[in-house]
């Protein structure tokens, strides 16, 4: 119904119910056009919600990994002042294990002179980039990695031709199951595959390695006992203090020849990089939203031209300029709200699906949900302002000439 403001004979206004009914009239009569117009808005909103949701979910996953792996330190041999390569002493792991806050230590020795093949019939040049390393039984616990299949090396199997493959190494060798006994060719000997690791967080280079025990490496490949790298875990609150004493502990005679780093620094860099990419992706979403707004404005202008007879008839029956303006503005707002709600739902579903595929918890900021619909409303109001004013300016006689 039309209500008249007190003391203002020309200040009548439409009730909310009537405004919704007349505002949806154009959408209901031109459903395909309305759907395509709302699609432009929904694409922009879905992009913005998806970017914010996936970014927040990714950041949550990275921070969780950072919390789990932030106390992991790796130690490598550096070089002397003269620039000569050095090697870690054979006593390095025992010395590091004596540092009070250290909870786990693992040695890793790369055996670069030996290649790994699926069988002795594979050409020697086809190494697939798989490298051999000797290690101890503590590696899974220290690095926080689990077994995809089988079991890791233990003090018994470390003396025999048994090998554990990294996730990528197993894939390159075409080994997907250990249901049946499986052997590979290493340095002129058959080794039985006893386990396959999941991907190693933060230390991805281990994924393309094959691991054997130190005793068999000494027997078959002439391993001299010097590790090439140490991995250690500490009490989380003591990481900096432990790192500060590592060089002197590992090599008291020449601490400068020992290097250490925190693999978790890569996660911190990834968290920082997320923010840089978010700005670019949000900018693209804003452009899509702007294009959707221009589309709504264009559709509304065309709608005013097509419906001049309707406008003239309403004016002749007593509708004021304000009523006409409110009708077309409400139509633009409804169109944008439909697109905004659809875009928010699409963006939320996309975030949930992608987060689930990456094993992240779904994190969609409230700002993305409410801001998406709010941005759509704002775009709709701006896009519908000019067409509604143009419709309101049409005189009844001019508009009815088209009847």
C-alpha positions in Angstrom: 0.0 0.0 0.0 1.0 3.6 -0.5 1.4 5.7 2.7 1.3 9.4 2.8 3.7 11.3 5.2 2.0 13.5 7.8 1.8 17.1 6.7 3.3 16.4 3.3 0.7 15.7 0.6 3.4 14.9 -1.9 5.5 12.8 0.4 3.9 9.4 0.0 6.0 6.3 0.1 5.6 2.6 -0.7 5.4 0.0 2.1 8.3 -2.5 2.3 6.0 -5.3 1.1 4.8 -3.3 -1.9 8.3 -2.1 -2.7 9.6 -5.7 -2.7 6.7 -6.8 -4.9 7.1 -4.0 -7.6 10.9 -4.2 -7.4 10.9 -7.9 -8.2 8.4 -7.5 -11.0 11.1 -6.8 -13.6 13.2 -9.7 -12.3 10.3 -12.2 -12.5 9.3 -11.1 -16.0 12.9 -11.2 -17.4 14.4 -14.1 -15.5 17.2 -15.0 -18.0 18.4 -11.4 -18.2 18.2 -11.1 -14.4 20.2 -14.3 -13.9 23.0 -13.3 -16.3 23.2 -9.9 -14.6 23.4 -11.4 -11.2 26.1 -13.8 -12.5 28.5 -10.9 -13.0 28.1 -9.8 -9.3 28.3 -13.4 -8.1 31.6 -14.0 -9.9 33.2 -11.0 -8.2 31.9 -11.9 -4.8 32.8 -15.6 -5.2 36.4 -14.5 -6.1 36.7 -12.3 -3.1 35.2 -14.8 -0.6 37.2 -17.6 -2.1 40.5 -15.7 -1.9 40.0 -14.6 1.7 38.7 -18.0 2.7 41.4 -20.1 1.0 44.1 -17.7 2.2 42.9 -17.9 5.8 42.6 -21.7 5.7 46.0 -21.9 4.1 47.5 -19.6 6.7 45.9 -21.6 9.5 47.4 -24.8 8.0 50.9 -23.2 7.7 50.8 -21.9 11.3 49.7 -25.3 12.5 52.7 -26.9 10.7 54.9 -24.1 12.1 53.8 -24.9 15.6 54.6 -28.6 15.0 57.9 -28.2 13.2 59.2 -24.9 14.4 61.6 -26.6 16.8 63.4 -28.6 14.1 67.0 -27.6 13.4 69.3 -28.9 10.7 73.1 -28.9 10.9 75.5 -29.1 7.9 79.2 -28.9 7.3 80.3 -25.6 6.0 83.8 -24.6 4.8 87.0 -23.4 6.3 88.3 -19.8 6.2 90.3 -20.8 3.2 87.2 -22.0 1.4 87.9 -25.7 1.7 85.0 -28.1 2.2 84.7 -29.7 5.6 82.8 -32.7 7.0 80.9 -33.2 10.3 82.8 -35.3 12.8 81.7 -38.9 13.6 80.9 -37.8 17.1 78.6 -35.0 16.1 75.3 -36.7 17.0 76.5 -37.9 20.4 77.8 -34.4 21.3 74.6 -32.7 20.2 72.5 -35.2 22.1 74.2 -34.0 25.3 72.7 -30.5 25.0 70.0 -30.5 27.7 67.0 -29.1 25.7 67.6 -31.4 22.7 65.0 -34.2 22.6 65.8 -36.0 19.3 68.9 -36.3 17.0 69.1 -38.0 13.7 72.2 -38.5 11.4 72.0 -38.5 7.7 74.8 -39.3 5.3 74.5 -38.9 1.6 76.3 -41.7 -0.4 76.7 -39.9 -3.7 78.8 -42.5 -5.4 75.9 -45.1 -5.5 72.8 -44.9 -7.7 69.4 -46.5 -7.2 67.6 -48.4 -9.9 64.4 -50.4 -10.2 66.4 -53.4 -11.6 69.9 -54.2 -12.9 68.5 -53.9 -16.5 67.8 -50.2 -16.3 70.5 -48.0 -18.1 72.9 -46.5 -15.7 72.1 -43.0 -16.9 68.4 -43.3 -15.9 68.8 -42.5 -12.2 65.6 -40.4 -12.0 67.4 -38.2 -9.6 67.1 -40.7 -6.7 69.9 -40.5 -4.2 71.0 -42.9 -1.5 71.5 -42.0 2.1 72.4 -43.8 5.3 70.5 -42.9 8.4 69.4 -44.2 11.8 66.0 -45.5 13.1 65.2 -42.1 14.8 64.6 -40.3 11.5 60.7 -40.6 11.4 60.3 -39.4 15.0 62.8 -36.5 14.6 61.3 -35.2 11.4 57.7 -35.9 12.3 57.0 -38.1 9.3 54.9 -41.2 9.2 55.0 -44.4 7.1 52.8 -44.7 4.1 53.5 -48.4 3.9 55.7 -50.9 5.8 58.0 -50.0 8.6 61.2 -47.9 8.9 64.6 -49.3 9.6 65.4 -50.6 13.0 68.6 -51.7 14.7 68.2 -55.2 13.2 67.3 -54.4 9.6 70.0 -51.7 9.5 72.6 -54.5 9.2 70.9 -56.1 6.2 70.1 -55.1 2.6 66.8 -53.4 3.5 65.8 -50.0 2.2 63.1 -47.4 2.9 62.0 -45.1 0.0 60.9 -41.5 0.1 57.4 -40.7 -1.3 58.8 -39.4 -4.6 61.4 -42.0 -4.9 58.8 -44.8 -4.6 56.7 -43.1 -7.3 59.6 -42.7 -9.7 60.5 -46.4 -9.2 56.9 -47.4 -9.9 56.4 -49.0 -6.4 52.9 -48.4 -5.1 52.4 -51.4 -2.9 54.5 -53.6 -0.6 51.9 -56.4 -0.5 54.4 -58.6 -2.2 58.2 -58.7 -1.6 59.8 -55.9 -3.7 63.5 -55.5 -4.4 65.5 -52.7 -6.1 69.1 -52.6 -7.4 71.5 -50.4 -5.4 75.2 -50.3 -6.0 75.3 -53.8 -7.6 73.2 -55.4 -4.9 69.5 -56.3 -4.5 67.9 -54.5 -1.5 64.4 -55.4 -0.2 62.0 -52.4 0.2 60.6 -52.6 3.7 58.8 -49.3 3.8 57.7 -46.1 2.0 57.5 -42.8 3.8 54.9 -40.1 3.5 56.1 -36.7 2.2 58.5 -35.1 4.7 57.3 -31.6 5.7 59.9 -28.8 5.3 62.6 -31.2 4.1 61.3 -32.1 0.7 64.6 -33.2 -0.7 64.3 -36.3 1.4 61.3 -37.4 -0.6 63.5 -38.4 -3.5 65.9 -40.4 -1.4 66.4 -44.1 -0.5 67.5 -44.8 3.0 69.6 -47.7 4.3 71.2 -48.3 7.7 74.7 -47.2 8.6 76.1 -50.8 9.2 75.1 -52.0 5.7 76.4 -48.7 4.2 79.8 -49.3 5.8 79.9 -52.9 4.6 78.7 -52.6 1.0 79.5 -49.0 0.0 82.5 -48.0 2.1 80.7 -45.4 4.2 83.4 -43.7 6.4 81.0 -42.7 9.3 81.0 -39.0 8.7 77.4 -37.6 8.5 76.5 -34.9 6.0 73.6 -33.5 8.0 72.1 -33.7 11.4 68.4 -33.1 12.3 67.5 -32.3 15.8 64.5 -31.4 17.9 64.6 -29.1 20.9 62.2 -27.8 23.6 60.3 -25.1 21.6 61.2 -22.3 24.0 64.9 -23.1 23.7 65.4 -23.2 19.9 67.5 -20.0 19.8 69.7 -21.0 22.7 70.4 -24.4 21.3 71.2 -23.0 17.9 73.7 -20.6 19.4 75.8 -23.4 20.9 75.6 -25.9 18.1 78.7 -24.8 16.1 81.0 -25.1 19.2 79.3 -28.4 20.3 79.6 -30.1 16.9 83.2 -28.9 16.0 84.9 -27.3 19.0 88.2 -26.9 17.0 86.6 -24.9 14.2 83.0 -23.7 15.0 82.9 -21.5 11.8 83.0 -24.7 9.7 79.5 -25.7 11.0 76.3 -24.2 9.6 72.8 -24.6 10.9 69.3 -23.4 9.8 65.7 -23.6 10.7 63.6 -25.4 8.0 60.5 -23.7 9.5 61.8 -20.4 8.1 60.4 -21.5 4.7 56.9 -21.7 6.3 57.3 -18.2 7.7 58.3 -16.9 4.3 55.2 -18.7 2.9 52.9 -17.0 5.4 54.4 -13.6 4.4 54.0 -14.4 0.7 50.3 -15.2 1.1 49.7 -11.6 2.0 51.4 -10.3 -1.1 49.4 -12.6 -3.4 46.1 -11.8 -1.6 46.3 -8.2 -2.6 46.6 -9.1 -6.3 43.8 -11.6 -6.2 41.5 -9.3 -4.2 42.2 -6.7 -6.8 41.1 -9.1 -9.6 38.0 -9.9 -7.6 37.2 -6.2 -7.2 37.6 -5.7 -11.0 35.2 -8.6 -11.6 32.8 -7.0 -9.1 33.0 -3.6 -10.8 32.3 -5.3 -14.2 29.3 -6.9 -12.6 28.1 -3.5 -11.3 28.5 -2.0 -14.8 26.5 -4.9 -16.2 23.6 -4.2 -13.7 23.6 -0.5 -14.6 23.5 -1.3 -18.3 20.6 -3.8 -17.8 18.7 -1.3 -15.7 19.1 1.5 -18.3 17.8 -0.8 -21.0 15.0 -1.9 -18.7 13.9 1.7 -18.2 13.8 2.3 -22.0 11.8 -0.9 -22.5 9.3 -0.2 -19.8 8.5 3.4 -20.6 4.9 2.5 -21.1 4.7 0.8 -17.7 6.3 3.9 -16.1 3.8 6.2 -17.8 0.8 4.1 -16.8 1.9 4.1 -13.2 2.4 7.8 -13.2 -1.0 8.3 -14.8 -2.5 6.2 -12.0 -1.0 8.4 -9.3 2.5 7.1 -8.7 5.0 9.8 -7.9 8.5 10.3 -9.2 9.7 8.9 -5.8 7.7 5.7 -6.3 9.2 5.1 -9.7 12.7 5.8 -8.5 12.2 3.5 -5.5 10.9 0.7 -7.7 13.9 0.7 -10.1 16.4 1.2 -7.2 14.8 -1.8 -5.4 15.1 -3.8 -8.5 18.8 -3.1 -8.8 19.3 -3.9 -5.1 17.4 -7.2 -5.4 19.5 -8.1 -8.4 22.8 -7.4 -6.7 21.7 -9.1 -3.4 20.8 -12.3 -5.4 24.2 -12.2 -7.0 25.9 -11.4 -3.7 24.3 -14.3 -1.9 25.0 -16.7 -4.7 28.6 -15.5 -4.9 29.1 -15.9 -1.2 27.7 -19.5 -1.3 29.9 -20.4 -4.3 33.0 -18.9 -2.7 32.3 -20.6 0.6 31.8 -24.0 -1.1 35.0 -23.6 -3.1 36.9 -22.7 0.0 35.6 -25.8 1.9 36.3 -28.2 -1.0 39.9 -26.9 -1.5 40.6 -26.8 2.2 39.4 -30.4 2.6 41.6 -31.5 -0.3 44.6 -29.9 1.4 43.6 -31.3 4.9 43.2 -27.8 6.3 40.5 -26.6 8.7 38.0 -24.4 6.9 38.5 -20.8 7.9 36.2 -18.2 6.2 36.5 -14.7 7.8 33.2 -13.1 8.9 34.3 -10.1 6.9 34.3 -12.1 3.7 30.7 -13.4 4.4 29.1 -10.2 5.5 31.3 -8.0 3.4 30.4 -9.9 0.3 26.7 -9.3 0.6 27.4 -5.7 1.8 29.6 -5.0 -1.2 26.9 -6.4 -3.5 24.4 -4.0 -1.9 26.7 -1.1 -2.4 27.4 -2.0 -6.0 23.7 -2.4 -6.6 22.8 0.9 -5.1 25.4 2.7 -7.2 24.5 0.8 -10.3 20.8 1.5 -9.9 21.0 5.1 -8.9 21.2 6.6 -12.4 18.6 4.3 -14.1 16.1 5.0 -11.2 16.6 8.8 -11.5 16.2 8.6 -15.3 13.0 6.6 -14.9 11.7 9.1 -12.3 12.3 12.0 -14.6 10.0 10.6 -17.4 6.8 12.5 -17.6 3.5 10.5 -17.9 2.6 12.0 -21.3 6.1 11.4 -22.8 6.1 7.8 -21.5 2.6 7.0 -22.6 3.4 8.0 -26.2 5.0 4.5 -26.6 1.7 2.8 -25.7 
